[in-house]
Amino acid sequence: MSDKSRYAVFGSGSWATAIVKMLCENLDEVGWYMRSIYTKEHIIKEKHNPSYLSSVEFHTEQLKLSNDINEMADYANVLIFAIPSAFMQSELDKLTVDIKDKIIVSAVKGIIPESGLLVGEHFHDIYNIPFENIAVISGPCHAEEVALERLSYLTISCADQDKAQEVANKLSSDYIRTKISDDIIGTEYAAMLKNIYAIAAGIAHGLGYGDNFQSVLMSNSIREMKRFIKKMHKMKRNINNSAYLGDLLVTGYSIFSRNRMFGNMIGKGYTVKSAQMEMNMIAEGYYATKSARMLNEKNEKKTRIPIIDAVYSILYENKNPKKVFNKLTERLD
């Protein structure tokens, strides 16, 4: 990688829009792939995304916009994916350009359903990308606060620390602080799991539980996260660092958290389908819940995951949220 590296962002949601904004602070040109021709034309004409973070105004001369994923994959050597995990493979299926020599950066918080793999593992196994060419962006950082230029923090994880630092430098600004890590798998799992715990926090709020219970729920969530990640990828890590605990807390408590919002609706009596229809954004935790449960079931020695189990039974087994949480309260400490 060098200062002449070309960056492209894939996706048009709020997080993709926020990442493009961050890159525009440091780069003369940023590639941006989106499926919607309408979105592309709107950005060119009105200088902002019509559907997400519409307050962010872009200098369009900085943007190389395309509806062709192959054009953008060919243009850039650093590809940042911010497409919801449930729709990632259908976009990747369009690729005909060889990306094995590209730097792949995942800003996706979930598992690819078709392979059951983390995004980094998926690119490694399916597209032959070496792990040293795969990086992960994790928070705590809400897209909405990036739009407002409120001070936020990112962790960039990569086996190659020089590459992690290079990506971190391109995302840094006076309102974005960055640090680097070599725990690529652990931070990816944390980014996936925190969305499940945010749904749990939302359900609790919707059911009428107060701040005292929420603090106990979050305390148990970080311990459950630690057990789960340790089982999946054992290495030395401090689970209290911002990429793990910090990201969990902001997702569990913030008014900007779509996963907490989704959970809150479930707690108030919405069905899963009706809650999904009312939200115009994807709650990644819905898909992550099924993936996490599946991964744990595959292990010979299962990890104790009462919070994930509770959320799964509500979302996928149509169990009554009030009854499930009554039982869950007896399993927390």
Buried (B, 14 or more C-beta within 10 A) or exposed (E): BEEEBBBBBBBBBBBBBBBBBBBBBBBEBBBBBBBEEEBBEBBEEEEBBBBBBEEBEBEBEBBBBBBEBBBBBBBBBBBBBBBBBBBBBEBBEEEEEEBEEBBBBBBBBBBBBBBEBBBBBBBBEBBEBEBBBBBBBBBBBBBBBBBBBEEBBBBBBBBBBEBBBBBBEBBBBEBBBBBBBBBBBBBBBBBBBBBBBBBBBBBBBBBEBEEEBBEBBBEBBBBBBBBBBBBBBEEEBEBEBBBBBBBBBBBBBBEBBBBBBBBBBBBBEBEBEEBBEEBEBBBBBBBBBBBBBEBBEEEEEEBEBBBBBBBBBBBEEEBEBBEBBEEBBEEBE
